[in-house]
């Protein structure tokens, strides 16, 4: 599956883990968004459900095991080159994930760092555009009142 200059949009997931008024973020080790902070996530694999993909990506990037609760948001990321051609196009389904057991963060896979941030503190970081939009939505709704579509 070609990520750069794809022939169609790719489906990705974000694993949203909340701890009170804090959200789990990872600093990306690979493009797009290399070096920026984002919700842990990646592409859905063939035959994998959205919930399974979110839980797998969370574990691969942070070492945290979790249980998917439901879809909390949907975002898009589209990047074009100087000629207007689409370099990246992702449809990102953010899934609220409840950690199982004690949370001990370890940056793994394509994550350089992993840690919890308060939403306002996180908004001061260098974030991916989709993560910034999502966190602004959380801030707007007080981080406590949002709709969840059960999986």
C-alpha positions as CSV (number, residue, x, y, z in Angstrom):
1,X,0.0,0.0,0.0
2,X,1.6,3.2,-1.2
3,X,1.4,6.0,1.5
4,X,3.0,8.8,-0.6
5,X,1.0,9.9,-3.6
6,X,-1.7,7.3,-3.0
7,X,-4.4,6.4,-5.5
8,X,-7.1,6.7,-2.8
9,X,-7.5,7.9,0.8
10,X,-6.1,5.6,3.4
11,X,-8.0,4.7,6.6
12,X,-6.2,5.3,9.9
13,X,-7.0,5.2,13.5
14,X,-6.0,7.3,16.5
15,X,-6.1,5.7,20.0
16,X,-7.4,8.4,22.4
17,X,-6.4,7.6,26.0
18,X,-7.6,10.1,28.6
19,X,-6.4,10.3,32.2
20,X,-8.7,12.8,33.9
21,X,-8.0,16.1,32.1
22,X,-4.9,14.7,30.4
23,X,-4.5,13.0,27.0
24,X,-1.8,10.6,25.8
25,X,0.4,11.9,23.0
26,X,3.4,10.5,21.1
27,X,6.1,12.4,19.2
28,X,6.2,10.9,15.7
29,X,9.4,9.4,14.4
30,X,8.2,9.1,10.7
31,X,6.4,11.3,8.1
32,X,4.0,12.8,7.8
33,X,4.4,14.9,10.9
34,X,7.8,13.6,11.8
35,X,8.9,15.2,15.1
36,X,5.4,16.5,15.9
37,X,3.1,15.3,18.7
38,X,0.0,13.4,17.9
39,X,-2.6,10.9,19.1
40,X,-1.0,7.4,18.9
41,X,-2.2,5.7,15.8
42,X,-1.7,4.3,12.3
43,X,-3.3,2.5,9.4
44,X,-6.0,-0.1,9.7
45,X,-4.7,-3.4,8.4
46,X,-6.8,-5.6,6.0
47,X,-9.3,-7.8,8.0
48,X,-8.8,-5.7,11.2
49,X,-11.6,-3.8,12.9
50,X,-11.3,-0.1,13.8
51,X,-11.2,-1.1,17.5
52,X,-8.5,-3.8,16.9
53,X,-6.4,-1.4,14.9
54,X,-6.6,1.3,17.6
55,X,-5.6,-1.1,20.4
56,X,-2.8,-2.6,18.3
57,X,-1.4,0.9,17.4
58,X,-1.6,2.0,21.0
59,X,0.4,-1.0,22.1
60,X,2.9,-0.8,19.3
61,X,3.7,2.9,20.0
62,X,3.4,3.1,23.8
63,X,3.4,-0.4,25.3
64,X,-0.1,0.3,26.7
65,X,-2.7,-2.4,26.4
66,X,-6.3,-1.2,26.1
67,X,-9.9,-1.9,25.3
68,X,-11.7,0.1,22.6
69,X,-14.8,2.0,23.9
70,X,-16.1,3.7,20.8
71,X,-15.5,6.3,18.1
72,X,-15.0,9.7,19.5
73,X,-14.0,11.7,16.4
74,X,-13.2,11.6,12.7
75,X,-10.5,13.7,11.1
76,X,-8.8,14.0,7.7
77,X,-5.3,14.8,6.8
78,X,-4.6,15.9,3.2
79,X,-1.2,17.2,2.1
80,X,-0.5,18.5,-1.4
81,X,2.8,19.2,-3.1
82,X,3.7,22.5,-4.9
83,X,1.9,21.2,-8.1
84,X,-1.3,20.4,-6.2
85,X,-0.9,16.6,-6.3
86,X,-2.0,14.8,-3.2
87,X,1.1,13.6,-1.3
88,X,-0.8,12.1,1.7
89,X,-4.6,11.6,2.3
90,X,-5.7,9.9,5.5
91,X,-9.2,9.5,7.0
92,X,-8.5,9.2,10.7
93,X,-11.0,7.6,13.0
94,X,-10.3,8.4,16.6
95,X,-11.2,5.7,19.1
96,X,-11.5,6.2,22.8
97,X,-9.5,3.4,24.5
98,X,-9.6,2.5,28.1
99,X,-6.2,1.3,29.4
100,X,-6.0,-2.2,30.9
101,X,-4.0,-2.4,34.1
102,X,-1.3,0.1,35.1
103,X,-0.1,2.5,32.5
104,X,3.6,2.5,32.1
105,X,4.6,4.4,28.9
106,X,7.4,3.3,26.7
107,X,8.0,5.0,23.3
108,X,8.2,2.1,20.8
109,X,7.7,1.5,17.1
110,X,7.5,4.9,15.3
111,X,7.2,7.0,18.4
112,X,10.1,9.0,19.8
113,X,8.4,9.9,23.0
114,X,5.1,9.1,24.8
115,X,3.5,11.1,27.6
116,X,0.3,12.5,29.0
117,X,-0.4,16.3,28.7
118,X,-3.1,18.5,29.9
119,X,-5.1,19.7,26.9
120,X,-4.1,23.4,27.2
121,X,-0.4,22.4,27.7
122,X,-0.6,20.1,24.7
123,X,-2.0,22.9,22.5
124,X,1.3,24.7,23.0
125,X,3.3,21.8,21.5
126,X,4.2,21.3,17.9
127,X,1.2,19.1,17.0
128,X,0.0,17.4,13.8
129,X,-2.9,19.4,12.3
130,X,-5.4,16.7,12.9
131,X,-4.4,16.3,16.6
132,X,-4.6,20.1,17.1
133,X,-8.2,20.1,15.7
134,X,-9.2,17.2,17.9
135,X,-7.7,18.7,21.1
136,X,-9.5,22.0,20.3
137,X,-12.7,20.1,20.1
138,X,-12.0,18.4,23.5
139,X,-11.2,21.9,25.0
140,X,-14.4,23.3,23.6
141,X,-16.5,20.5,25.2
142,X,-14.5,20.8,28.5
143,X,-12.9,17.4,27.9
144,X,-15.7,15.7,29.7
145,X,-18.8,16.0,27.5
146,X,-18.4,14.4,24.1
147,X,-20.3,11.9,22.0
148,X,-19.1,8.3,21.6
149,X,-20.3,5.9,19.0
150,X,-20.0,2.4,20.5
151,X,-18.0,-0.2,18.5
